[in-house]
C-alpha cells in the first residue's frame, strides 16, 4: 500500500499538525465523556436529571466525572497500531490493517485482564497504562469481533450485519495520516472497520469519517471535506445510506436555529450513518467547540458516540487551543492522550530520524516494538 505523498515538514507545519492531532484525540475524548452519562436517555430524561438546559458539563459516568468509554480506548489503540505500522515498515513488512488489528487485540486484553502483562515485552507502553484496564460499555460487536486472533477482512468481515457506530468512533486516527491521499485513508479505515463490523453502512461511515478528519487536519473546511467524501463514496457499492445521511446533514444546517429536534431528525437509532450525520451537523452549526458538543450530546440518540465524532471533527478543525480548559482538566486519561498524540505527530513528521532499517532509537522501539 503506497501512501501517495512524501511530506516535507517545516517547524510551523509541525506545530500546526501536532495541535490538530492533539485537538482531534482530546476533542473526541471530551465529546465521548460528555455524553457518557446520558447515552441511554431520552431528551426528556436528560432534562429531568440535569435541568432544562440539559448537559452543560461533565456528569458522572462509570463512577466519576470526565470518564471516557470504549470508543476512546479503541481510538488510542488505533493510534498505537498506526505508529507500530510505520516502525515495522523498516523490516520490510507493510500492512497497516494487520498492525491496527494487533493493537485492537491489545485493547481486547484490557477488557478481560486485571492489568498489564509485564511478561509481554512486545506490548509497548500504551498497553502498560493501568487506567485502560476497565470495561467502559464496549459493544458486543467489538468484543466478539476481537474475541479471537482471526482478523476480519473485507472479503470475510466480522459481524457482517453490524452497522452501529462503534467502528466509526475509533476511526479518527486514520484521518490524521495527512501525507496520504484521501482515497487511501478511506480504504484503510474501511479495511480496519471490518475487524469488527461488516455491514457496508458501518464500513463506509468509518471511511467517510476518516476522510472528513483528514480534510480538516489539512486545513480544509468541513463543508469542502463533506463534498470530497461524497465524491469518493459515489464509487463504492452500498454507499447510498451514508451519502444520503451526509446530504441531509448539510441540508439541515439551513432549517433554523440548531437544537435537539434537528439533531434527532437526522436519526436516533444508533446506525453508523445517522450518528455520523448528527455529528457533522453539530460540527457545522456549532458556534464554538463547547456549543457544538452540547448540541451533540443533548438529544435522544447515542450521545456519547455523537459527541466523540463531533469532538474529533472540531478538534481537528480548530486545534487543541480551542478545547475548553475546564473539560480538559477533568478528562480521564488526558496525560496518556497527550503523550500518544505527540508520539504520533513525531512519528509522522520525524520518523526517519527515529528509526530506519539500519538504526533506531532504543527508547522508541521500547515504546513501539517492531
Helices and strands as residue ranges (DSSP letters): H 11-36, H 43-50, H 70-88, G 89-91, H 96-110, G 126-128, G 130-132, H 140-145, H 172-175, H 182-193, H 200-217, H 222-233, H 240-252, H 260-265, H 272-285, H 289-297, H 303-318, G 320-322, H 325-330, H 334-354, H 362-367
